[in-house]
Amino acid sequence: MTVTGFADILRIWAAKVNLKRFLKSPRGAKKPQKKKTYDPKHPHLSIFRLLSAQ
């Protein structure tokens, strides 16, 4: 079998492939993120402000 003959066979096979079978399934919507609860025992401290105060 020559290279051109093999390429022709591959083209024939490729024309018969149903590409819809290989589609990815679409992803769903993102879930909303939970709001972080504020804990007064552990307040957020900015490292930049801590370092610049020294």
Backbone bond lengths (Angstrom), bond angles and torsions (degrees), N, CA, C in turn:
res aa  C-N    CA-C-N  psi(-1)  N-CA   C-N-CA  omega(-1)  CA-C   N-CA-C  phi
1 M - - - 1.455 - - 1.533 108.16 -
2 T 1.301 115.44 130.15 1.461 119.80 -179.39 1.522 109.91 -81.55
3 V 1.302 115.16 167.23 1.460 120.58 179.89 1.524 110.16 -66.23
4 T 1.307 118.19 -40.34 1.465 120.28 -179.95 1.531 111.06 -67.23
5 G 1.338 116.37 -37.82 1.461 119.57 177.04 1.525 111.62 -64.99
6 F 1.329 115.32 -40.52 1.464 119.54 177.68 1.527 110.93 -65.08
7 A 1.322 116.94 -39.83 1.467 121.11 178.52 1.531 110.17 -64.70
8 D 1.321 117.31 -38.08 1.471 120.25 177.98 1.531 111.26 -64.30
9 I 1.324 116.80 -41.04 1.466 120.24 178.40 1.524 110.43 -63.91
10 L 1.333 116.03 -42.20 1.466 119.53 179.01 1.527 111.16 -63.10
11 R 1.324 117.36 -38.20 1.468 120.53 177.99 1.530 110.99 -64.97
12 I 1.323 117.20 -39.41 1.470 121.13 178.85 1.527 109.95 -64.38
13 W 1.332 116.21 -45.53 1.462 119.79 178.06 1.526 111.72 -62.95
14 A 1.321 116.63 -40.69 1.465 120.45 -178.27 1.521 110.81 -66.02
15 A 1.316 118.07 -31.41 1.460 120.82 179.61 1.521 111.33 -69.86
16 K 1.341 117.25 -24.32 1.461 121.02 -177.67 1.524 113.40 -89.60
17 V 1.330 117.71 -6.37 1.466 120.83 -176.58 1.523 109.49 -75.92
18 N 1.336 115.90 133.53 1.456 121.44 176.03 1.528 107.81 -88.74
19 L 1.341 117.09 105.36 1.456 121.41 -174.69 1.526 112.60 -73.18
20 K 1.327 117.85 -19.36 1.466 120.03 179.80 1.529 110.99 -66.31
21 R 1.311 117.65 -22.66 1.467 120.60 178.57 1.523 111.62 -70.74
22 F 1.324 118.08 -18.87 1.459 121.58 -174.85 1.519 113.04 -106.18
23 L 1.339 118.03 11.02 1.456 120.51 178.75 1.522 110.54 -71.04
24 K 1.323 115.52 147.96 1.455 120.11 175.49 1.513 108.69 -76.47
25 S 1.316 116.09 152.02 1.455 118.89 175.66 1.527 107.96 -81.56
26 P 1.332 117.43 137.59 1.465 118.97 -178.03 1.524 110.53 -69.16
27 R 1.316 115.12 144.62 1.456 120.06 179.99 1.511 109.97 -79.27
28 G 1.310 115.46 151.42 1.455 121.00 179.13 1.520 111.15 -79.13
29 A 1.315 115.46 177.32 1.461 120.95 179.43 1.526 109.80 -71.42
30 K 1.328 115.20 153.56 1.451 119.65 178.88 1.514 110.22 -73.74
31 K 1.314 115.02 147.06 1.462 119.61 176.50 1.524 108.45 -79.77
32 P 1.334 117.49 142.80 1.467 118.41 178.16 1.522 110.47 -67.41
33 Q 1.326 115.92 141.25 1.453 120.00 -179.08 1.519 110.37 -78.15
34 K 1.322 115.64 146.14 1.445 120.65 178.16 1.532 109.10 -74.13
35 K 1.325 116.17 143.35 1.453 119.71 174.91 1.522 108.13 -74.55
36 K 1.320 116.13 137.51 1.449 119.84 179.45 1.522 109.27 -73.61
37 T 1.299 114.38 134.91 1.461 118.34 -179.40 1.516 109.30 -78.88
38 Y 1.309 116.25 137.92 1.455 121.72 -179.93 1.511 108.69 -82.95
39 D 1.313 116.65 125.89 1.460 121.98 178.41 1.520 107.82 -113.23
40 P 1.335 118.82 111.21 1.467 120.35 -178.33 1.530 113.07 -64.35
41 K 1.333 117.63 -18.99 1.465 119.72 177.65 1.526 111.72 -72.67
42 H 1.343 116.29 -25.65 1.463 121.27 -178.76 1.522 109.81 -129.31
43 P 1.325 118.31 72.60 1.466 118.55 -179.10 1.531 110.73 -72.85
44 H 1.304 114.85 155.83 1.457 120.55 179.07 1.519 109.20 -75.04
45 L 1.325 116.93 132.89 1.459 121.86 176.72 1.514 108.26 -121.16
46 S 1.314 116.15 128.95 1.453 121.01 178.85 1.523 109.06 -75.88
47 I 1.318 116.67 125.81 1.469 120.91 -179.93 1.524 109.91 -65.63
48 F 1.320 117.14 -36.83 1.459 120.76 179.52 1.514 110.47 -60.31
49 R 1.334 117.38 -45.00 1.451 120.96 -179.42 1.540 110.80 -67.91
50 L 1.321 116.65 -37.62 1.457 119.37 177.92 1.518 111.47 -63.94
51 L 1.323 116.52 -42.79 1.460 120.20 -178.97 1.517 112.58 -71.60
52 S 1.323 117.22 -35.65 1.461 119.95 -179.13 1.526 111.79 -76.01
53 A 1.349 117.65 -19.96 1.462 120.14 178.28 1.530 111.54 -78.19
54 Q 1.290 118.48 -16.98 1.460 120.84 -177.50 1.494 112.23 -77.91
